Amino acid sequence: MVKEIIFLVEEAEEGGYIARALGYSIFTEAENIEELKEMIVDAVKCHFDEKDMPSLIRMHIVKDEVIAI
């Protein structure tokens, strides 16, 4: 059983957010973080059987910032 699954979350170029699970073929996207959380939970439930369901989902949110000099 997987104890924890980690999603890398990035801002999408066209707006909103995209998330992908590290080590699994699970991808999802949403317009805002709250909706993304729901989409991630739904995607995890679709990917795993109940007996293999992770007990924790961690979101690692990456934000690129550019500083002009």
ZABAMAR-390933 format. One record per residue (C-alpha): residue number from 1; residue in three letters; x, y, z. Coordinates in nm, 2 decimals. Layout:
N
<pos NUM code ALA x X y Y z Z>
...
END
This chain:
69
<pos 1 code MET x 0.00 y 0.00 z 0.00>
<pos 2 code VAL x 0.12 y 0.35 z -0.09>
<pos 3 code LYS x 0.13 y 0.57 z 0.22>
<pos 4 code GLU x 0.17 y 0.90 z 0.04>
<pos 5 code ILE x 0.15 y 1.04 z -0.31>
<pos 6 code ILE x 0.31 y 1.36 z -0.41>
<pos 7 code PHE x 0.18 y 1.60 z -0.68>
<pos 8 code LEU x 0.40 y 1.86 z -0.85>
<pos 9 code VAL x 0.17 y 2.16 z -0.91>
<pos 10 code GLU x 0.26 y 2.44 z -1.15>
<pos 11 code GLU x 0.09 y 2.74 z -1.30>
<pos 12 code ALA x -0.04 y 2.67 z -1.65>
<pos 13 code GLU x 0.07 y 2.91 z -1.93>
<pos 14 code GLU x -0.29 y 2.96 z -2.03>
<pos 15 code GLY x -0.40 y 3.02 z -1.67>
<pos 16 code GLY x -0.50 y 2.79 z -1.39>
<pos 17 code TYR x -0.29 y 2.50 z -1.26>
<pos 18 code ILE x -0.16 y 2.16 z -1.37>
<pos 19 code ALA x -0.07 y 1.88 z -1.14>
<pos 20 code ARG x 0.12 y 1.56 z -1.20>
<pos 21 code ALA x 0.19 y 1.28 z -0.96>
<pos 22 code LEU x 0.55 y 1.18 z -0.91>
<pos 23 code GLY x 0.61 y 0.82 z -1.00>
<pos 24 code TYR x 0.25 y 0.76 z -1.13>
<pos 25 code SER x 0.07 y 0.84 z -1.46>
<pos 26 code ILE x -0.18 y 1.08 z -1.30>
<pos 27 code PHE x -0.23 y 1.42 z -1.44>
<pos 28 code THR x -0.51 y 1.68 z -1.38>
<pos 29 code GLU x -0.57 y 2.05 z -1.42>
<pos 30 code ALA x -0.81 y 2.32 z -1.28>
<pos 31 code GLU x -0.87 y 2.69 z -1.28>
<pos 32 code ASN x -0.78 y 2.75 z -0.91>
<pos 33 code ILE x -0.61 y 2.57 z -0.62>
<pos 34 code GLU x -0.94 y 2.47 z -0.44>
<pos 35 code GLU x -1.07 y 2.31 z -0.76>
<pos 36 code LEU x -0.74 y 2.15 z -0.82>
<pos 37 code LYS x -0.75 y 1.98 z -0.48>
<pos 38 code GLU x -1.08 y 1.82 z -0.57>
<pos 39 code MET x -0.95 y 1.71 z -0.91>
<pos 40 code ILE x -0.64 y 1.55 z -0.75>
<pos 41 code VAL x -0.85 y 1.36 z -0.50>
<pos 42 code ASP x -1.08 y 1.24 z -0.78>
<pos 43 code ALA x -0.79 y 1.14 z -1.00>
<pos 44 code VAL x -0.62 y 0.94 z -0.72>
<pos 45 code LYS x -0.95 y 0.76 z -0.64>
<pos 46 code CYS x -0.98 y 0.67 z -1.01>
<pos 47 code HIS x -0.62 y 0.54 z -1.03>
<pos 48 code PHE x -0.60 y 0.32 z -0.72>
<pos 49 code ASP x -0.81 y 0.03 z -0.59>
<pos 50 code GLU x -0.95 y 0.09 z -0.24>
<pos 51 code LYS x -0.70 y -0.14 z -0.08>
<pos 52 code ASP x -0.40 y 0.04 z -0.25>
<pos 53 code MET x -0.53 y 0.39 z -0.19>
<pos 54 code PRO x -0.27 y 0.63 z -0.04>
<pos 55 code SER x -0.36 y 0.77 z 0.30>
<pos 56 code LEU x -0.20 y 1.12 z 0.22>
<pos 57 code ILE x -0.17 y 1.34 z -0.08>
<pos 58 code ARG x 0.10 y 1.61 z -0.08>
<pos 59 code MET x 0.10 y 1.90 z -0.32>
<pos 60 code HIS x 0.43 y 2.06 z -0.40>
<pos 61 code ILE x 0.35 y 2.39 z -0.55>
<pos 62 code VAL x 0.62 y 2.54 z -0.77>
<pos 63 code LYS x 0.60 y 2.90 z -0.88>
<pos 64 code ASP x 0.84 y 3.06 z -1.12>
<pos 65 code GLU x 0.92 y 3.43 z -1.05>
<pos 66 code VAL x 1.14 y 3.64 z -1.28>
<pos 67 code ILE x 1.33 y 3.93 z -1.13>
<pos 68 code ALA x 1.46 y 4.19 z -1.38>
<pos 69 code ILE x 1.79 y 4.36 z -1.31>
END
